[in-house]
Amino acid sequence: MAPNSPAARAGIRPGDLLIAINNVPVTSQVQVTRRLWHAGLWNQVRYKLARNGREFETPIVTAPAEKPASIENYGRFVGLLYLFIGLFIFVRRWNAPRAVHFYVFCLVSFILYSFQYSGKLDAFDYEVYWASIVARMLAPALLCTSLWFSRNAPKPAFARFPS
């Protein structure tokens, strides 16, 4: 059990046996997962537990599981790398025909890797969630068109007609 988790704050200890959630008996991990899924995040549920042969109930507010910071930091690093590469190309070659397209691809990748919704589902969380969905939908298309543009780019005049 994670320290400072909702279960730890409710006084649940390792070895406690979960009998029911909101007075609905549970006998397997799948049933526990379903009950918590139906309850939703940030809602209160009542756990009926058994400890040393005695049954008791305790309220718990459901919360999303903590993500390891290393995964989030890796995503932020990759996102910033995309952003810096896109900015570098855009600043150095702003008048190139495909520089804006490549910059938009890098910006979408930055959003995709850098921002993650927290699960609180407030107004900002909805914006981050939907921006992430849009970025996931646009990233493959932007990458494919960037590759297509780079392969089908017109050759400079000196490369077409060698002297």
C-alpha positions in Angstrom: 0.0 0.0 0.0 1.4 3.4 -1.0 2.1 5.8 1.8 -0.3 8.8 1.9 -2.7 7.0 -0.4 -6.5 7.2 0.3 -6.4 3.7 1.8 -3.5 4.6 4.1 -5.3 7.8 5.2 -8.5 5.8 5.9 -6.5 3.5 8.3 -6.4 0.4 6.1 -3.4 -1.8 6.8 -1.7 -4.5 4.8 -3.5 -7.8 5.6 -7.0 -6.3 5.9 -9.6 -8.2 3.9 -12.0 -6.3 1.7 -15.5 -7.7 2.0 -17.7 -5.1 0.2 -17.7 -1.7 -1.5 -20.8 0.4 -0.9 -22.5 -2.7 0.7 -21.9 -4.7 -2.5 -19.9 -7.9 -1.8 -16.6 -8.3 -3.7 -14.7 -11.5 -4.0 -12.1 -10.8 -6.7 -9.8 -8.0 -7.9 -11.9 -7.6 -11.1 -15.0 -6.9 -9.0 -13.0 -4.3 -6.9 -11.8 -2.6 -10.1 -15.3 -2.6 -11.6 -16.8 -1.1 -8.4 -14.2 1.6 -8.2 -14.6 2.4 -11.9 -18.3 2.8 -11.5 -17.8 5.0 -8.5 -15.6 7.4 -10.5 -12.7 9.6 -9.4 -12.9 11.9 -6.4 -16.1 10.2 -5.1 -16.5 8.7 -1.7 -17.0 4.9 -1.3 -17.5 2.9 1.8 -15.2 -0.1 2.3 -16.3 -3.0 4.5 -13.2 -4.7 5.8 -12.2 -7.5 8.1 -9.2 -7.2 10.4 -8.4 -10.0 12.9 -11.9 -11.4 12.6 -13.7 -8.1 13.3 -15.6 -6.3 10.5 -15.6 -2.5 10.2 -16.5 0.1 7.6 -14.4 3.1 6.5 -15.0 5.9 3.9 -12.5 6.4 1.1 -12.3 9.1 -1.5 -11.2 7.5 -4.8 -8.2 9.1 -6.4 -6.0 8.3 -9.5 -2.9 6.2 -8.9 0.3 8.1 -8.6 2.5 8.0 -11.8 6.2 7.6 -11.4 7.8 11.0 -11.8 10.5 9.5 -14.0 8.0 8.7 -16.7 6.5 12.2 -16.6 9.9 13.8 -16.6 11.0 11.7 -19.6 7.9 12.8 -21.5 8.6 16.4 -20.7 12.2 16.0 -21.9 11.1 14.5 -25.2 8.4 17.2 -25.6 10.9 20.0 -25.0 13.3 18.4 -27.4 10.6 18.4 -30.1 9.8 22.1 -29.3 13.5 23.2 -29.4 14.1 21.4 -32.7 11.0 22.9 -34.2 11.9 26.4 -33.0 15.4 26.0 -34.3 14.3 25.0 -37.8 11.6 27.6 -37.8 13.9 30.4 -36.8 16.8 29.3 -39.1 14.6 28.6 -42.1 11.4 30.6 -41.5 11.0 31.3 -45.2 11.4 27.7 -46.3 8.1 26.3 -47.8 7.8 23.5 -45.3 9.3 25.1 -42.2 5.9 26.0 -40.8 4.5 22.5 -41.4 7.5 21.0 -39.6 7.1 23.5 -36.7 3.5 22.6 -36.3 4.4 18.9 -36.2 7.0 19.6 -33.5 4.5 21.8 -31.6 1.9 19.0 -31.7 4.6 16.5 -30.5 5.5 18.9 -27.7 1.9 19.0 -26.5 1.6 15.2 -26.8 4.6 14.4 -24.7 4.7 17.3 -22.2 1.2 17.7 -20.9 -0.7 15.0 -19.1 -4.1 15.4 -17.5 -4.2 14.9 -13.7 -7.6 13.2 -13.3 -9.2 16.1 -11.4 -11.3 16.9 -14.4 -11.5 20.7 -13.8 -11.6 23.2 -16.7 -7.8 23.1 -17.3 -7.7 19.4 -17.0 -10.3 19.1 -19.7 -8.3 21.4 -22.0 -5.1 19.3 -21.5 -7.0 16.1 -22.0 -8.6 17.2 -25.3 -5.4 18.9 -26.5 -3.6 15.5 -25.9 -6.3 13.7 -27.9 -6.1 16.1 -30.8 -2.3 15.9 -30.7 -2.4 12.1 -30.8 -4.7 12.3 -33.8 -2.7 14.9 -35.7 0.9 13.5 -35.0 0.8 10.6 -37.5 -0.7 12.7 -40.3 1.7 15.6 -39.7 4.6 13.2 -39.7 3.5 11.5 -42.9 3.0 14.7 -44.8 6.3 16.1 -43.5 8.1 13.0 -44.8 6.2 13.2 -48.1 7.1 16.9 -48.5 10.7 16.2 -47.8 10.8 13.4 -50.4 8.9 15.4 -53.0 10.5 18.7 -52.5 11.6 20.4 -55.7 15.3 20.2 -56.3 17.3 23.4 -56.6 18.1 24.4 -60.2 21.8 23.6 -59.9 21.0 20.0 -58.7 18.7 19.4 -61.7 21.0 20.5 -64.4 24.6 19.6 -63.7 27.1 21.5 -65.7 
